[in-house]
Amino acid sequence: MNKKKIIAILLIVIITIATLVVIEKYNADDGKYVAYNNFHSYVEKGEIKHVSIENDRVLFLMQNDENEYYTDNPDYDMFKEFLLQNGVTIESSDSTSELLVNISDVIFNLIFVVIIISLIFKVLGYFKNSFKIVKKEKSKFSDIAGMDNLKKDMLQAVDILKNPDVYAAKGIRQPNGILLIGDPGNGKTMFARALAGEANVNFIATKATDFQSALMSVGPTKIKLLFKKARANKPCIVFIDEFDGIGEKRNYSGTGIDKENNRMITALLNEMDGFTRKTGVMVIAATNHYQTLDEALVRAGRFDMKFVIPFPDLDTRRKLIEIYTQNKQLESEA
């Protein structure tokens, strides 16, 4: 809900309450006050024909008198019986004060419900719009210098992803996941993007912080949503950067944060165990700290292939210079 709508609702509430307060004040001055002792005597003498009982007062009309009067409400159990025995017609009604309270309660309850519903739709909209799918990744292996053997192995893995039936006939199953290990800046993310570009499949790029939340169980819910979206857009590569941020070894005696991390790992395990040879979904995860990852998460069957992205050697550095100086005029050597 935007700010303009909230302000409009608050103004309506304030105007409504102010109107009821004015009405109450106006009604409070209506009629002439009569002490209860006198009222009691009038009832016994049969001089009162009609009574309207409110929360804090009693309005009444006298015989052969068009003026309105009121007295205090004695509020005892036998009061109505006393009036009826003396031939008085009775009408019960809520006072304006009680009406004001009831209307205020209804209004604030409606506002609360509207806010909750708006938050729910906002959360659902956030989940729906999370994890953008890249239909055509522009990055290619030609943008990456060196590491030709690694490129070849990864392309073969993607070919299995795109043609699972062909490889299944040969007894080769699709690898569920590929884990890229290496120091920061060595090109793990670039490798994942280039792989999606070379394979011409859908690509979803995420990072560990996309699953972290101050609210419990939001992380596992996001993981389930991610894989549901990937399966709906297969063949698809899911890339999780900084994987150690959600795949760290489980701690069963830790804080609430540790418990939430355990839930996220469990959700990942369930999603990756749910894969079949024809799912058309592959997970690529990148980490700088392989040793911190949960053993159950990185075993064969979940992450079947592990590649170390090394520091560039001399030949790779030359190729990097060639890539970054394409279409640029270089200074001639002296």
Disulfide bonds with the S-S distance in Angstrom:
none
